[in-house]
Amino acid sequence: MEPESGLSPPRNPSQLSWPNLSRNLLLAYQSLGVVYGDLSTSPLYVYSSAFSGRLDEKESEETILGAFSLIFWTLTLIPLLKYIFIVLSADDNGEGGTFALYSLLCRHAKFSLLPNQQAADEELSTYKYGNAVHAVGSSPFKRFLEKHKKLRTVLLVVVLFGACMVIGDGVLTPAISVLSSVSGLQVTENKLTDGELLILACVILVGLFALQHFGTHKVAVMFAPIIIVWLISIFAVGLYNVIHWNPKVISAISPLYIIKYFRETGKTGWISLGGLLLCITGTEAMFADLGHFTALSIRLAFTFFVYPCLVVQYMGQAAYLSKNLDKIPNSFYDSIPEPVFWPVFVVATLSAIVGSQAIITATFSIVKQCHSLGCFPRVKVVHTSRHIYGQIYIPEINWILMILTLAITIGFQDTTLIGNAYGLACMTVMFITTFLMALIIIFVWYKSIFLAGAFLLFFLAIEGVYLSAAFIKVPQGGWVPLVLSSVFMVVMYIWHYGTRKKYNFDLHNKVSLRWLLGLGPSLGIVRVPGIGLIYSELATGVPAIFSHFVTNLPAFHKVLVFVCVKSVPVPYVSPEERFLIGRVCPRPYRMYRCIVRYGYKDVQRDDGNFENQLIQSIAEFIQMEAEEPQFSSSESSLDGRMAVISTRNVESSTNLIISVQEEDIGSSSSIQSSKSLTLQSLQSVFDEDNPVRRRQVRFQLPSDPGMDPAVREELMDLIQAKEAGIAYIMGHSYVKARRSSSFVKRFMIDILYSFLRKNCRGPSVALNIPHISLIEVGMIYYV
C-alpha cells in the first residue's frame, strides 16, 4: 500500500522529466527536516569527543588538520559513496532500512522464519523485485544457506540486533543532541552551572516525549526550514573561520594528513576514532526513511546541500582550533563569532529537537516491524496522521524511551561518555547494513560473489577500524547500547520462541476436517443466527479452539469464518490484494476462511469497516465460485481453493445492493436486529461509553432472475447472518511447558514468556476487536 498523500513519492522516477524533477526537488526539501536532523547536528560534539582522553596531550595544528582529513574522507566514503550511490539502490518497493534488506532476501531465497507463509503470497504485486528474467538457478552458496536452519536463524538474529541498536539510538540521540545544544550556555558571560544545564536539558527532553502523541505531522511543516537555516548558519560560520583563521586548512583534504595524524598520535589516534565516527551518526536515516521520499530526492539533498555544508563547517572548526588549541572542549560554540552567537544557539537547540524527533519516530517504526516478524510483544499502535502514511505512535515505547533517555542524561551528564555509547550503536547498524548489502548483491541483484566480496572487504575494513575503536570505549559509556540491545534481544527472543511453540501446538492439534464432514452441515449442534469470526494464526485447517468451544457449548453461528491475520515479507499489501477468501467444507456448511495479509510497514486502522469488507469479500467469492468452476469446492473436497478478493470500496460490489449511512453509534439505529433485548441494552450502554462515528452498512440482494438459486440462497443466508450480528471468537490461551521439559525451557515459558503475555496488549486490542462482541475460549497449551 503506498502512502496516501503528504510525503508520498513517485515510485519510479527514472525519467528525468521536469514534473519528476520538480517533484523530487520538493521531496528533497522535505527530506531535510526528516532525514538529516541527526546528521547535521553532529558538528556540535565531534571534535570535543575526539580530543578527549589522552589525545589532548598531542594537540597541535598537525593533529587538528589530520582529524579534519579523517572526517572529510569518512563523510565521503560512507554517507556519500556507500549510502548515496550504492545502498539507496537496494530499496524494497520504495522502502529502506534493515528490515527492507531482510525482506528482499527472504523473497529471493528461503531465509524466512515466518511460520504461516503460502504460495499465494508470492503472487502479491509488491512481492516481485526488478526484472524476473534475472532469476537464475540457485547457486551452491544459496542452497547451503537455505539448507541450514541455524544459519537462517543467525541471519534473523543479526537483523534483530541491528533493530535493537536502532532502538538504542532512540535513547541516546535525544540525550546527546539536547545536552550538546544547551551546553552553549556554558560559554556565555553568565554561564549556567552543570546542575542548571542538566535541569534545562531534562525539561526539554520531557517536553519532547510528552508531545509525541500529537504526531510528527503537527510540527513537520517547521522541520525543513529549521534544518535549512541551521545548515546555512554552520556553512557561513565555517566559511568565515576558514577565511579568518587559517585558509591553509583546505590542503588537509589530502589523505596524506591522515598518515601524518596516525604517525604523530599512534595508538591514541586510533582510539580517537571512537569520537571522530560521530560525524556520520544519523547516516542510516537516509536509507531507513526512504519510504517517505525517493532515492533521487535524498541524493539531491545530501550531495548538493548537506554534504558541502557539513564539510565546510568541519573545515571551519579545524581552522579555528588550529589557532586556538585551548578551545577544544567547547569547540563549536567557541568558534561562533560573538554577534551571531545567540541566533545560532537557538537554531542549534531547535535542530537538536528535530533530529531527536526523527529517531524517536523511526524507533516506533522499528518496533512495529519487529512485531510484524513475531519478535516483539503486542503494543498499541496509533496512526497519528491521515495524510502521511507510516507516521505512528506507540505509548508504551515512548515512555520507556523517555525514562531511559533521562536516566542516561542524568547518569552521565557528559556528552563525551554519551558519544562513546552513541558511536558504538550507530557503527554497529552500519556494519550490519554492509553485511546484508553483500547478500543483496548476490541473491537479489544476481551479481558475482567476487563483487560482493570486494564491497564487503572494502567497507568492512573502514567500518571495522571505527568499530574496534568504539569497542575500546566500552568501559567509558560504550556499554550502554550493548546492555540496552541485550535486554531488547532477550525480550524479542523469548517472545519469538514462545510464539513459535504456541503456533506449532496449534499446527499439530488441528481439528480433522473429515470429522467435521462426518457431522453433517449442522455439525451436530444448534446453528444460531449470526456470523462467528474465529481468529487463529493458522492459514490452513481448523484450530483446536473450535472443537473446544463446540464441546463445551454445543451451539454455533449459522455462518462461520475462520480468520487469520498474518504478516508477509513485503512492506505494503494493497487493499485489492489484502483478502484471501476460501471455503472450508462444502457449500451447505456455510464455513469460510479469510486470510488478511499485512506488510511489515502496514498499520491496521480502526476504521470500523472490516466487517463490511469481509461480508463483501465473501459475497464476491460466492459469485466467483459459481462463475469459475476451478474455485468450487466439491462435496468430497476438504478445503477449497483461496481467491484474492479486492476490498478497496465497499460500495463497488457487483452482486449486492449496498446502502451506507454514517451515524453516531450511540444514536438509535434504523437497522433491525434479531438480538435479544438484553443484548441490545448491553450494546447501547457500550455505545454510549464509546461515542464515535461509524458507517452503518446494509446489504440487499438485487432482483436478478438469472442468478443461480443456490447462490441466491447462500447470499441470503450471509445477509441475514450479518443483520443478526457478528461475534468474534478468540482463544484465551495459557502457555505452559510440558513437565518433561528442561529447567531452562520451563523458566523461559512458564515465567518469562508468561510475564510478557500478561503485561502486553491482548490480541483483541491489537486487532481492534470490539469488546462487547468478543467471546474468549480458554485453553491451556502444553508446549
N, C-alpha and C positions, 0 to 999 in steps of 0.2 A: 504494500500500500504506500503510495507516495505521499509526502507531505501535502496538506490541503492548500495552504497558501502561506503568506508571510515569507519565510526563508526558503520556500520550495524551489529547488534548482531545476534547470533543464537537464535531463538525464543523459543526453547525448549531444554535447555541444562541440561536435567535431568540426563542423563547418564554421569558419571564421567570418560569417556574415555579420553585417552591422547589428541586426537585432540580437544575435547571440553575444556579440562582443559587448554591446551596451548592457545586456543583462548580466554578463559576467563582471563588468566593471561595477555595477550596482551591488552584486553579491560580494565582490572584493571589498567594497566599502563596508558592508555589513559585517563581514568576517573579522574586520579589525577589532571590533568590540567583543566578539565572542571567542575568537581563536587566540588572539595574540596578547591578551591582557597579562598573562603569566610570563610569557617570554619577554615582553617589552619592559617589565619591571625588574628584570634580573640585574641591570646596572646598579641598582640600589645597594647590592651586597656582595658582588663578585670579588672585587679587589680586596675588600676588608676580610672576606673569608679566606681568600687565597694566601694572604700575607699574615695570617695569624700563626701562632706557634713559633717554631724555631726559624722560620724563614725571615722573620723580622730582623734577625742578626745579619742577613745577607742583602739587606735593602740597598739598592744602588740604581742608578739610571739604567744600567745594562739589564738588571733583573726586571725592572718595570717594563722596559721595551720588549724583553723576552716574554713576559707574561701576556702583553698585548698581542704579540705574534701568535702565541698559543691560542688565545681567544679568537683571533681572526680566522685561523685555519680550522679551528673546531667548528665555528659557525659556518664556515664554507663547506666543510666535508660532511657534516652530519645533517643539519637542517636543510642546507641548500642542495647538496649532491644526493644524499641518501633519501631524504623525505620528499623534497620538491620534485626531483627528477625520476625517482625510482618507486618509492613506497606508495605515493599517491596514485600510481597506475594500478595498484592491486585492490581497487575498490570492489565491494560486493553489492552490485546494483546501486551504486552511488554511496554506499555506506562504508565507513572506515573503522579502524580500531582493531584491537587484538581479537575480538570475537568475530569480526568480519573475515579475518585471515583464517581463523579456525573453521568457520562456516564454509568457506571456499574449499578448504582441504577435505572436510567431511563429505562434500558433494562430489569431489573428484577422486576420492579414494574411500575405502570403507574404514574410516577412522572414528566414526561417530559412536558414542556410547549411549545415546538416547534410546530408550527401550522400544517404544511403540511406533517405529517407522514403517512406512508402507511403500509399495512400488508406485502408488498413485501420487505420492509426494514429489516424485521425480518429474511429474508432468506439469508442475507449477511453472508459470512463466518466469518467475524470479529464480527458479532453481538452476536454469541454464546460464552458463557463463561463456561469453565470447562466441567463437565460431566452433560448432560441434565437429567440423571436419578435422580439427586438430587432434581429436581424441584418438589415440593410438592404443595398441595393445599394452597391457600392463607390463611394466619393467620388473626385473627381478627385485630391485630395491623396494618398489611399491608392494609387490607380493609379500616380501619379507616383513614389512611394517604391518600389513593387513593381517598376516597370519598370527602374529604375536599380540595377544590382548594386553599384555603388560606394557608393551611399547605404546599402544594407543592410550592406555591409562596414564603413562608418563607424559604424553603429549597434552592430555587434558589437564593434568596437574600443573604443567608449565604454564598453560593458558590461564588457569585459575590463580596461580602465583602472581602472574602479571596483573591480573584483575585486583588481587589483594594489595599489590603495590600502588595501583591507581587509587584505591580506597585510602591507602596511607598518604598519598599526595593530597587527598581531600582533607586530611587532618593537618598536614604540615604546611601546605601552601598559604592558607589564611593566616597561620601563625607567623611565618617568616615575612610575608608580604606586608601585613599590617604593622608588625613590630618594626620592620625596616623603615617603612614610610614615616611613622611617627617619631623615629629616632632623630629626625632632622631638628626636633625641638631642643635637642641637647647641644646644638652648635650655635644657638641664638644667644643674645646677651642675657636674657632672663631664662636661662635653661632650666628645664624640669629635672627633678630628681628621678632616679631609676624607679622608685616606687610610684611616683605620679605618672610616669611614662607607661608603666605596666598597667595601671588602672585605666588609663585612656585607651590603650590597646584592647583591653578586655571589654570595655564598654562598646567599642566599635565592633568587636567580634560577636558579642551577644546580639547587638542590633542587626548585624549581617545575617545571622542564623534565624533570628526571630522573624525576619521579613521574607524568608524562603517560601512560606505558604502562599504568598501572593503570586509567585511565579516570576521567572526572569522577564517575561514579556512586558510586565508592568513598567520596568525601567530600562528595557533593552534599547529603546529609542535613543537613550543617552549614552550607551556604551561606546559606540563607534566614535562620536565626537570627542569623548574624553580621551580615548586612546590616541586619536589623531593629534589632538592638542599636546598630549604627553610626548609622542614620538617627535613631533616638530620641535617641542621645547628641548628635549635632550639632544636632538640633532644640532640645534642652534647653539646650545651651551657647549657641546663637544667641539663644534667648528670654531667657536670663539677661543676655547682653551688651546686648540692646536695652533691657531694663528698667534695667540698672545704669549703662550708659554714655551712651546717647543715644536716648531714646524718640521724639524727633522724626524719626528716620530713616524712620519709616513713611511720612511725607509724600513721600519720594523715589520712591514708586511712580508718582507723576505723571510723565508723559513730558516735562513742562517741564524737569525736571532734566537730561534728555538734551541739550536745546537749550543749557542753561547750560554743560554739560560741554564740548560742542564749541566754544562761543563762547569759553570760557576756555582750552582746550588747543589748538585749531586742528589743524594737521597732525599734531602728536604724539598728539593724542587719536584721530585716525583710525588711526595706526599701532598704538596700544594695543589696537585691536580684535582684533589677532592674538593677544593674550593673553586678552582677555575671551571670545573664542569657545570657549575651553577649558571654559566652563561647560556646554556642550552636547555635549562629546565623549562618545561612548557612546550617543547618542540613536538611531543607526541600528540598534543591537542590539534595540530594541523591535520593529522590523519584521523584521530578519533572523532573530530567534529565535522568530518567531511560530509556527513549525511544532510546537513542543512545548507550546503553550498555546492560548488563544483570544484573539481581538481584545478581547472583553469583559473577560477577566481582566487583560490588560495595561492596558486603560483604567482599570479599577478601581484597580489597584495604583498607577499613576502619578498619576491625578487626585486620589485621596483620601489618599495617603500620601507617595509620593516627592516630588511637586511641592511640597506645603506644607512638608515638612522641609527641602528644598533652599532654598526662598525664605527661610524664617526663618533658616537658617544664614548665607546670604549677607548678609541684613539685619543679623544679629548681628555678623558680621565688619566690616561697614561702620560700625556703631555704635561698635565698639571702635577701629577705625582712625581714625575722625573725631576721637577724643580722644587717639590715640597714633600720630601720623604716622610716628614713627621705627621702628615695629614692622612695617612693610610686608614686608620681606624674609622673615620667618617669621610671617606674619600669622595663620595658622590655629593653630599651636601656642602662640603668644604670647597668643592670645585665650582660651585654655582656662584656667579657674580652677585654681589650683595643687592643691587637694585631689583633683581628678579627672583630673589630667594623665596619670598612668600608665595607668589603665584605658582612657582614650580613645586613648592611644598604641598600646596592644596591639590594640584593636579596629580602629584605623586600619590597622595593618600587616596584620592578617588580612583586612580588607576589600580592601586593595590586591591581595593574593594572589588573592582571589575574583574581582575584576574582571579580573585578568590571565588567570586560568584560562578565563573565559568567552570572551575574544577569541582565545585560542590555539585553543580548540575550534572557534570559528567559522572560523578560518583553515584548519583541516583540512577543514572542510565546503566552503569556497570552492574549495580546490584540487581536491577531489573533483568538484565541479560543473564546473570548468574542464576537467577530464579528460573528463567526460561530453560536453562540447561538442567534443571532439577538439582542445583547445587547451592541453593540458598533458601532458608526458611521463608514461608509466605509472609509478605509485608503489604501494608496498604499502599497502593499506587494511585496518586491523584493526578489527573491530567489538568494542568494549570492554564492551558491556552487552547482556545478554539481555532486559532489561526496558525500557530507554529506547531507542527506535529512533532511529538517526541519530547516536548517540554513537560517533565513530570516532577512530582514532589513526593517524597517518602518520609512521613513524620518521624517514624522510629529511627531511621538512619540519620535524619537531620539532627535530632537531639543527641544521639550518640557521638556524631562528629563534633558538635559544639562542646560537649563535655571533654572529649579527648583533646580538642584544639586548645581549650582554656587550660587543661592540665599541662600540655606541652609548653604553652606560653608562660604560665606561672612557674612551672618547674625549672625551665632552662633560663628564661629571661635574657637570652643571649642569641643573637642571630647567627653567630658562628657555629654554635652547637646544633641549632635547628638546621642550619645549612648543611652540616655533615649528614644529618638524617635525610634531609630533602634530596641531596645529591645522590645518595645511595638508592633511594626509591626510584628516582627518575631514570638513572642509568640502567637499573635492572629492567625496567619496562622497555627501554630502547634495545637492550641486549636480547630480550625475548622476541621483540619485533624483528630483529635481524635474523634470528634463528628461524622464525616462522616464514619470513620472506624467502629464505633459501629453499624451503619446502615448496612455497608457492611457485618459484621459478621452475622447479622440476615438474610438479604434478598439475599445476594449473596453466602455466604458460608453455609447458612442454619444451623447455629449453634443456640444453646439455647439463649433465650433472657437474661437469667441469666449470661451466659458467656460474652455476650456483655455488660451487666450492670457492671460486675466486671472489665472488661477492661476500661470502661468509667470512673467508680469511681476512679480506681487506678491512671490513668494518668491525669484525670481532677483535682484530689486532688493535684498532684505535680505541674501541669501547672497552676492551679488556684491560688496557692500561689504566683508563679512567676508573673502571670498576674496582681494580685492585687497589688503587689509591683511596677510593671511597671506603673499601673494607678495612683499610688500616685505621680509619677513624671510627670504627665501631665502638670502641670504649668511650670516645668523646661525642656521644649522641647518635652515632650511626646504628646503634642497637634498636632505636625506636621503630623504624619501619620493619625491621626483622621480627620484632616482638608482635607488632600490630598484624603483620602479614601472617605470622604463625597462628595467632588467635583466630583470625578470619578463615584461614585454611582449615584449621581443626573443625570449626563450625561447618564449613562447606563440605568437608569430607564426611563428617558424621551424618549430616542431613542427606547427602547423596547416597551413602551406604545404607541408611535406614530406609530411604525411599525406594532404592533398588530391591532390597529384601522384601518390602511390602508388595511391590509390583510383581516380583517373582512368585510370591504366595498367591496373589490373585490369578496369575497366569496358570499356575498348576492346580488351581481349585475352581476352574470354570465349571458352570453348570452344563451338563450334557444336553445338546440340542435334540438328540434322539429321544431323551427322556421327555423334553417339552413336547415333541411331536406326538409321543405316545399318550400324553394327557388330553390331546384334542384342543380345538380352538378356545374352549373355555378354561383351559389349563387346570381343570378340576376344581376351580374356585369360583367365587362370585365376581363377575366383572361389573364394576360400578361405573356410572357416568364420569367422564373427565379424562384428562391426559396425565399420565405419570411419566415424568422425566427422571430416568435412573442414571445418575452420574457415576462414572467409573473411569479409571485410567486405561482400561482395556480397549484396544481398537478393533478387536475381534472377540467373538464369544460372548457369553452371558456371565456377568460377575456373580460371585458367591453370595453377595448381599441380597440378590433377588430371591434365591431359594430360601435364605434365612428369613426374609420378610414373609414370604408366602407360607412357610412352615408355621410361623408364629401367628400370623394374621391372614387367614385364608380368604382374602378379598383383594382385588387389584383393579386398576382403572381399565376402562374399555380400550383405550389406546395407550400403548407402551412405547416409549422412545428411549433407547439406550444412548446416552450422550457421553462422548469422550472429547474433552478439551485438551489439546496437545500442542506442543511446540515442534516446529520443523526448522531445519538448519538454513533458513533464509531470513533476511532482515524483515521483510513485509510480505503478507499474503493479501492480495487484492480481494475486495468483497465478492467479486464474481467467482472466486475460487475457494472461498473460505469453507463452505459447507460441502461435506461428502455425505450423501444420503443413500441408504440401502434398506433392504428388508431382512428381518430376522424371522424365519419360519414362513410358511405360505400365507397368502393374502387373508384368509379368514381369521388369522390370529391377531391381526391389526398390531403387529410389533415391528418397529423400525429401528434403524441405527442411524445416528447423526454424529459425524466426526467434525469438530470445529477446530480449524487449524490457525495457529498464530505464529508469526515470525518472532525472532528474538528481540526485535525493536517495536513490535506491535503493542499497543496498550488497549486492554479490554475496557471499553467505555460502558458506563452505567446509564444507557440511554433508554432503558425500558422497552426496547424494540426486539429483543432476542426472541421472545415467544412468537411474535408475529412473523419474523423472518423464518423461524423454524416451521410454523404451520404452512407458510407459503412454499417453502422448500419441499416439504413432504408432498404437498398437493402437486407441485411441478413434477416430482419424481413419479407419483402415481400416474399422471398423464403421460409422462415419457415412457414409463414401463409398458403402458398399453400400446403406444405407437411404435416402440422399438423393442422387438422381442428379445434381443440379447440381454436386456436388463430384467426380464421377467424371471420370477422365482417359481419354478415348477413345484408340484406337490411333494416331490421327492427330495428337493434341494434343502440343505440345512441353513445356508446363509447366502442371500442373494448378492449380486454384484453391486458395487458402490458407484454412484454417479455424482459428478460435480454439478452443483446447483447454484446459479447466480442469485445473490440476495441483495443487490445494490439498492433496488427500490421495491418496497412492499407493494406500492400501488400499481406496479407494472405487470402483475400476474395476469396470465392469459386465460386461466381456467377458473378463476374465482372473481366474483364481483366484490370489491372492497370499498367500504366507506370508512373514512377516518375523521375523527374529531378530537380536538385537544380540550381537556377539561381538568380542573383541579381534582386530584384523587379524592379529596375529602367531600366533594360535592356529590349529589345524587346522580347515579348512573342510569342511563336510559336502556342499558343492555340488561335483559332479563337473565337471571342466573338460576340454576337449579340447586344452588347451595341451600342448606338449611338456614332457618332464621338465626340460629346460634352462630353459625359460621359467618353469616352476613354481618351480624352485630360485632363479632370479633374483627372482621375486615374493616368495618367503619371506624372502630377505635384505633386500629393500626394506621389507617389512612389519615386520621386527624392528627396523630403524632408525627406523621411524615408528610407534611403538606408540600408536595411537588407537583409539577405539571407532567401528565403522562398522555401519550397518544392512545385513545380508545379505538380499536380497530375491529370491525365486524366483517366476517366473510360470508358470502352467499353464492350459491351455485347459479350459473347462467342457465337460461331456458334454452338448452341446446338439444333438440330431439335426436341429433346424430350421435350423442355421447353414449359410450358403452354402458349398459345398465350396471354392470359390476363396478365400473369406475365411478359412476354416479353414486352408487350405494356407499362405496368406501369414502368418497369425498364428503358425503353427507354425514357419515359417522364421525369423520375428522372434525367437521364444523360443529356438530352437536357436542362433541367432547370438549372442544375449545370453549364453547358457551358455558358448559358445566363447570369449568375451572381447571387450572393446572396445578399439579403438586410436584415438588422437587424432592426426590428421594436420594439420600446420600448415606454412605457408610460412616458411622462414628466409630472409628477403629482404635483399638488399644493394641499396640505392637509390643510383643514380649519375646524374649529369646527363649528357645527351647531349653529344657532342663539339662540336656546333654551338651549344651554349648559351652565353650571355654569361658573362663572368667573375663577375659578381655572383651569377648563378644557380648556377654551379659552386661558388662559395665557400660559398653557403648550403646546398646539397645535399650536396656531397662532404665538406665539413669540419664545418660547424656542425650540420646535421641528423644526419650520421653520428655525430658526437660524442655528441649527445643519445641516439640509439638505443643506442649501445654502453654508456652509463652509466645507463640507466634499467632498470626491471624488464622482463623479457621478457614477451611476450603470454601464454605458458603459465603464468607465475606470476600474472599479473593475473587470468587466468580460472580459477585453481585447478585446473589440469590435472595429474594425477599423472605424475611424470617417467618412471616405469617403463613407462607405456603411450604415451609420446609419440613420434611419428615426425615429424621436421622435413625438409621438402623445400627444398633450397637453390635460390634463384632470384635472378637479377640484374634489377633494374628500371631501365631507361634512361628517365628521365622528362624 
